[in-house]
Amino acid sequence: MSVYRSPLHEMTATTPTCLWNDSAALDELEYALAHGATGATCNPVIVLEVLKREMPLWKGRIQALITEMPTASEREIAWALVREISATRAQLLRPVFEAHQGKNGRLSIQTDPLLYRDTHALLAQASSFHALAPNMIVKIPVTSAGLAAFEEATYRGISLNATVSFTVSQCIAVAEAIERGFARREREGLDVSRMGSVCTIMVGRLDDWLKVQAEHGNLTTPGALDWAGVAVFKRAYQLYQQRGYRVRLLAAAYRNHLHWSEFIGADAVVSPPSKWQKRFNASHVKVENRIGRPVAPEILADLHQFPDFHRAYDENGLAPEEFDTYGPTVRTLRQFIEACHDLEAQIRELMLPNPDLR
């Protein structure tokens, strides 16, 4: 008698494609683990959402941190909370981490987006986050300064999640840097077998950017722009497979089911937020290998009328010094930085409660 499995669980049970949860909220992480998830993410945006959902669980701890750190700014308290929530939720993934010998079972924690121009500061924070738990994986943005940190962080034994990444050129630069870090470790007899780095492609954010550009005059076939991130992911995956890079790709920033269904069968990670996991599990989308199916030529032709798609799809479309000024990078960094400020404002409400509301 066959046992029913949800579509996401079916994918994780029958293909190499892994599911990571794009949230550290307790109920959402538990749901994902029940449907085959083997990883999760935390960052200031997610901590802000966790506080909205779980403030009764964390209010006392935040007040304790304020007392324990009497000279700390609200920003320092906010990042102490990010570290604490990340380490707490990483414990839920430890059994998966041990079962998968380090390849999965990790909790992604994001470096401060305000540091995107400072290689040394990113490395220092990455080392600090790495020490929080054995199964941490540290997010560093693929800016020009961030890229410069990937080799050294890998050499130090830090598993990395390359974030703020949208293009094939960024993915190749990340993979090459991580391979150089691996090579340095191996030359010194240091272990790399339990490291589990990934390179994220924010597929939906690339789609979003091209849709903004389309408002200024480009006419496309309806639905074509929903394939931009898919096309870039498939191209990067093809190159990763051909070259044998040891870092896996990860798809993030979900906008439609193509951002899941078209990647089924890949030795890669899909990381949808909980609302999309529930939509996928309630759908009738067939779980079958689609990673090798090319994007239709007519759709690619439509997409190539956008210079920023060509820059994303072409392996040499962006030089590292252009990473910081690429449209999706600028938009994403701004949003991440604003989320940090919003998190700090939440801490402020407990550090300096409004006397007019007492």
C-alpha positions as CSV (number, residue, x, y, z in Angstrom):
1,M,0.0,0.0,0.0
2,S,1.5,3.3,-1.1
3,V,1.8,6.1,1.4
4,Y,0.8,9.6,0.3
5,R,3.6,12.2,0.2
6,S,3.1,15.9,-0.4
7,P,4.6,17.2,-3.7
8,L,7.6,18.7,-1.9
9,H,8.2,15.6,0.1
10,E,7.9,13.5,-3.0
11,M,10.6,15.7,-4.6
12,T,13.0,15.3,-1.7
13,A,12.4,11.6,-1.5
14,T,12.7,10.7,-5.2
15,T,15.2,13.3,-6.7
16,P,18.5,15.0,-5.6
17,T,16.7,18.3,-5.2
18,C,16.7,19.5,-1.6
19,L,14.2,21.7,0.2
20,W,15.3,24.5,2.5
21,N,12.9,26.6,4.4
22,D,13.1,30.4,3.7
23,S,12.2,31.3,7.3
24,A,13.2,30.7,10.9
25,A,9.7,31.0,12.3
26,L,9.2,28.0,14.5
27,D,5.8,26.9,13.1
28,E,7.0,27.4,9.5
29,L,10.2,25.5,10.1
30,E,8.4,22.6,11.7
31,Y,6.0,22.5,8.7
32,A,8.9,22.4,6.3
33,L,10.8,19.7,8.2
34,A,7.6,17.6,8.1
35,H,7.6,17.8,4.3
36,G,11.3,16.9,3.8
37,A,13.2,20.1,4.4
38,T,16.8,19.9,5.2
39,G,17.8,23.5,5.8
40,A,16.5,27.0,6.8
41,T,17.3,30.7,6.6
42,C,17.6,33.5,9.1
43,N,18.3,37.2,8.4
44,P,17.1,40.6,9.7
45,V,14.0,40.5,7.5
46,I,13.1,37.0,8.8
47,V,13.9,38.0,12.4
48,L,11.4,40.9,12.1
49,E,8.8,38.4,10.9
50,V,9.6,36.0,13.7
51,L,9.1,38.8,16.2
52,K,5.7,39.7,14.7
53,R,4.7,36.0,15.1
54,E,6.5,35.1,18.3
55,M,6.9,38.3,20.4
56,P,5.5,36.5,23.5
57,L,8.4,34.0,23.2
58,W,11.1,36.6,22.7
59,K,10.0,39.8,24.5
60,G,11.5,38.7,27.8
61,R,14.7,37.7,26.2
62,I,15.0,41.0,24.4
63,Q,14.5,42.8,27.7
64,A,17.2,40.6,29.2
65,L,19.6,41.4,26.5
66,I,19.0,45.1,27.0
67,T,19.8,44.7,30.7
68,E,22.8,42.4,30.0
69,M,24.3,44.9,27.5
70,P,23.8,48.2,29.2
71,T,25.9,50.3,26.8
72,A,24.7,48.6,23.6
73,S,22.8,50.4,20.9
74,E,19.5,49.2,19.5
75,R,21.5,48.0,16.5
76,E,23.8,45.9,18.6
77,I,20.8,44.4,20.5
78,A,19.1,43.6,17.2
79,W,22.2,41.7,15.9
80,A,22.5,39.9,19.3
81,L,18.9,38.8,18.7
82,V,19.7,37.7,15.1
83,R,22.5,35.5,16.4
84,E,20.5,34.0,19.2
85,I,17.4,33.1,17.1
86,S,19.7,31.7,14.5
87,A,21.6,29.5,17.0
88,T,18.4,28.4,18.6
89,R,16.8,27.3,15.3
90,A,20.1,25.7,14.1
91,Q,19.6,23.2,16.9
92,L,16.4,21.9,15.3
93,L,18.5,21.1,12.2
94,R,21.4,19.3,14.0
95,P,20.0,15.8,13.4
96,V,19.6,16.5,9.7
97,F,23.1,18.0,9.7
98,E,24.6,14.8,11.2
99,A,22.6,12.5,9.0
100,H,23.8,14.4,5.8
101,Q,27.4,14.8,7.0
102,G,27.3,18.5,6.6
103,K,25.9,18.9,3.2
104,N,22.5,19.8,4.5
105,G,21.0,20.5,7.9
106,R,22.3,24.0,8.0
107,L,20.9,27.4,9.2
108,S,21.7,30.3,6.9
109,I,22.6,33.5,8.7
110,Q,23.1,36.7,6.8
111,T,25.9,39.2,7.3
112,D,25.0,42.8,7.9
113,P,24.0,44.3,4.5
114,L,25.5,47.6,5.5
115,L,28.9,45.9,5.2
116,Y,28.5,45.1,1.5
117,R,31.5,47.3,0.6
118,D,33.9,46.0,3.3
119,T,35.7,42.7,2.7
120,H,37.4,42.6,6.1
121,A,34.2,43.4,8.0
122,L,32.3,40.7,6.2
123,L,35.1,38.2,6.9
124,A,35.1,39.1,10.6
125,Q,31.3,38.8,10.9
126,A,31.3,35.5,9.0
127,S,33.9,34.1,11.4
128,S,31.8,35.2,14.3
129,F,28.6,33.6,12.9
130,H,30.4,30.4,11.9
131,A,31.3,29.9,15.6
132,L,27.6,30.0,16.7
133,A,26.9,26.4,15.9
134,P,28.5,23.6,13.9
135,N,25.8,23.7,11.3
136,M,25.8,27.4,10.5
137,I,26.1,28.6,6.9
138,V,26.9,32.3,6.4
139,K,25.4,34.5,3.8
140,I,27.7,37.0,2.1
141,P,26.5,39.2,-0.7
142,V,28.0,38.8,-4.1
143,T,29.2,42.4,-4.4
144,S,32.7,43.1,-5.5
145,A,33.9,43.3,-1.8
146,G,31.8,40.3,-0.9
147,L,33.3,38.2,-3.7
148,A,36.8,39.0,-2.4
149,A,35.8,37.3,0.9
150,F,34.6,34.0,-0.5
151,E,38.0,32.4,-1.0
152,E,39.4,33.4,2.4
153,A,36.2,32.4,4.3
154,T,36.2,29.0,2.6
155,Y,39.9,28.5,3.4
156,R,38.9,29.2,7.1
157,G,36.4,26.4,6.9
158,I,33.3,28.5,6.8
159,S,30.4,27.2,4.7
160,L,28.9,30.0,2.7
161,N,25.6,31.0,1.1
162,A,26.3,33.5,-1.6
163,T,23.4,35.9,-1.6
164,V,22.3,39.1,-3.5
165,S,23.1,37.1,-6.6
166,F,21.1,37.1,-9.9
167,T,23.4,36.4,-12.7
168,V,25.5,33.6,-14.3
169,S,28.6,35.7,-14.0
170,Q,28.1,36.1,-10.2
171,C,27.6,32.3,-9.9
172,I,30.7,31.5,-11.8
173,A,32.8,34.0,-9.8
174,V,31.5,32.6,-6.5
175,A,32.2,28.9,-7.6
176,E,35.7,29.7,-8.7
177,A,36.5,31.6,-5.5
178,I,35.1,28.8,-3.3
179,E,37.1,26.2,-5.3
180,R,40.3,28.2,-4.7
181,G,39.5,28.2,-1.0
182,F,38.9,24.4,-1.1
183,A,42.2,24.0,-2.9
184,R,44.1,25.9,-0.3
185,R,42.6,23.8,2.5
186,E,43.3,20.6,0.7
187,R,47.0,21.5,0.1
188,E,47.3,21.9,3.9
189,G,45.6,18.6,4.6
190,L,42.4,20.3,6.0
191,D,39.1,18.6,5.6
192,V,36.4,19.9,3.1
193,S,34.2,16.9,3.2
194,R,31.7,18.3,5.7
195,M,31.5,21.8,4.2
196,G,28.2,22.6,2.4
197,S,28.4,25.9,0.5
198,V,25.6,27.1,-1.8
199,C,25.3,29.9,-4.3
200,T,21.8,31.5,-4.4
201,I,20.1,32.9,-7.5
202,M,17.3,35.2,-6.5
203,V,15.2,34.2,-9.5
204,G,12.1,36.1,-8.6
205,R,14.0,39.4,-8.0
206,L,15.5,39.2,-11.5
207,D,12.0,38.7,-12.9
208,D,10.8,41.7,-10.8
209,W,13.5,43.9,-12.2
210,L,12.8,43.1,-15.8
211,K,9.1,43.8,-15.2
212,V,10.0,47.2,-14.0
213,Q,12.1,47.8,-17.1
214,A,9.2,46.5,-19.3
215,E,7.1,49.4,-18.0
216,H,9.3,51.7,-19.9
217,G,8.5,50.4,-23.4
218,N,9.6,46.8,-23.9
219,L,6.8,44.6,-25.2
220,T,7.0,40.9,-24.5
221,T,4.9,37.8,-24.9
222,P,2.6,37.4,-21.9
223,G,4.3,35.3,-19.2
224,A,7.8,35.5,-20.8
225,L,9.2,37.6,-18.0
226,D,8.3,34.8,-15.5
227,W,11.0,32.7,-17.2
228,A,14.0,35.1,-16.8
229,G,15.2,33.7,-13.4
230,V,14.5,30.2,-14.5
231,A,16.6,30.6,-17.7
232,V,19.5,32.1,-15.7
233,F,19.3,29.3,-13.1
234,K,19.3,26.6,-15.8
235,R,22.2,28.1,-17.6
236,A,24.2,28.4,-14.4
237,Y,23.3,24.9,-13.4
238,Q,24.5,23.6,-16.8
239,L,27.9,25.2,-16.4
240,Y,28.2,24.0,-12.8
241,Q,27.6,20.5,-13.9
242,Q,30.0,20.7,-16.8
243,R,32.8,22.1,-14.6
244,G,32.2,20.0,-11.5
245,Y,32.0,22.8,-9.0
246,R,31.5,21.5,-5.5
247,V,29.1,24.4,-4.5
248,R,25.4,23.8,-5.2
249,L,23.0,26.4,-6.6
250,L,20.0,27.5,-4.5
251,A,16.8,29.1,-5.9
252,A,15.2,31.9,-3.8
253,A,12.7,34.7,-4.1
254,Y,9.6,32.9,-5.2
255,R,7.0,34.5,-7.5
256,N,5.4,31.4,-9.2
257,H,5.6,27.7,-9.4
258,L,8.2,27.7,-12.2
259,H,10.7,28.8,-9.5
260,W,10.1,25.3,-8.0
261,S,8.8,23.0,-10.7
262,E,11.4,23.9,-13.4
263,F,14.3,23.0,-11.0
264,I,13.0,19.6,-9.9
265,G,15.7,16.9,-10.5
266,A,18.7,19.3,-10.0
267,D,21.4,18.5,-7.5
268,A,20.5,21.9,-6.0
269,V,18.4,23.5,-3.3
270,V,14.9,25.1,-3.6
271,S,14.2,27.5,-0.7
272,P,10.6,28.8,-0.9
273,P,8.9,30.6,2.0
274,S,6.2,28.8,3.9
275,K,3.3,30.3,2.0
276,W,4.7,29.0,-1.3
277,Q,5.5,25.6,0.2
278,K,1.8,25.3,1.1
279,R,0.7,26.4,-2.4
280,F,3.0,23.9,-4.0
281,N,1.8,21.1,-1.7
282,A,-1.8,22.0,-2.5
283,S,-1.2,22.0,-6.3
284,H,-1.5,19.4,-8.9
285,V,1.9,20.1,-10.4
286,K,3.5,16.8,-11.3
287,V,6.8,16.0,-9.6
288,E,9.1,15.1,-12.5
289,N,12.6,16.0,-13.6
290,R,12.5,19.3,-15.5
291,I,15.9,20.8,-14.8
292,G,17.3,19.5,-18.1
293,R,14.4,20.9,-20.2
294,P,15.6,24.1,-22.0
295,V,13.6,27.3,-21.9
296,A,11.7,27.7,-25.2
297,P,13.8,29.6,-27.8
298,E,11.0,32.1,-28.5
299,I,10.9,33.0,-24.8
300,L,14.7,33.4,-24.7
301,A,14.5,35.6,-27.8
302,D,11.9,37.7,-26.0
303,L,14.0,38.0,-22.9
304,H,17.2,38.9,-24.8
305,Q,15.7,42.2,-25.9
306,F,16.4,43.4,-22.3
307,P,20.1,44.3,-21.9
308,D,19.9,43.4,-18.2
309,F,18.7,39.9,-19.0
310,H,21.6,39.5,-21.4
311,R,23.9,40.6,-18.7
312,A,22.4,38.1,-16.3
313,Y,22.4,35.1,-18.8
314,D,25.8,35.6,-20.4
315,E,28.7,34.1,-18.4
316,N,30.7,37.2,-19.1
317,G,27.8,39.6,-18.8
318,L,29.0,41.4,-15.7
319,A,32.5,42.1,-14.4
320,P,33.0,41.9,-10.6
321,E,33.3,45.7,-10.4
322,E,29.8,45.9,-11.9
323,F,28.1,43.6,-9.4
324,D,27.4,46.5,-7.0
325,T,25.6,48.7,-9.6
326,Y,23.5,46.0,-11.2
327,G,19.8,47.0,-10.8
328,P,18.6,43.9,-8.8
329,T,21.6,44.2,-6.5
330,V,20.9,47.9,-5.7
331,R,17.2,47.2,-5.1
332,T,17.9,44.2,-2.9
333,L,20.6,45.8,-0.8
334,R,18.3,48.8,-0.2
335,Q,15.5,46.5,0.9
336,F,17.8,44.5,3.2
337,I,19.2,47.6,4.8
338,E,15.7,49.1,5.3
339,A,14.7,45.8,7.0
340,C,17.6,46.2,9.4
341,H,16.4,49.6,10.4
342,D,12.9,48.2,10.9
343,L,14.2,45.5,13.2
344,E,16.1,48.2,15.1
345,A,12.9,50.1,15.5
346,Q,11.3,47.0,17.1
347,I,14.1,46.9,19.6
348,R,13.7,50.6,20.3
349,E,10.1,50.1,21.4
350,L,11.4,48.0,24.2
351,M,14.5,50.0,25.0
352,L,12.7,53.4,24.8
353,P,9.0,52.7,25.2
354,N,6.9,55.6,24.1
355,P,5.8,57.4,27.3
356,D,2.7,58.7,25.5
357,L,1.4,55.1,25.2
358,R,1.8,54.2,28.9
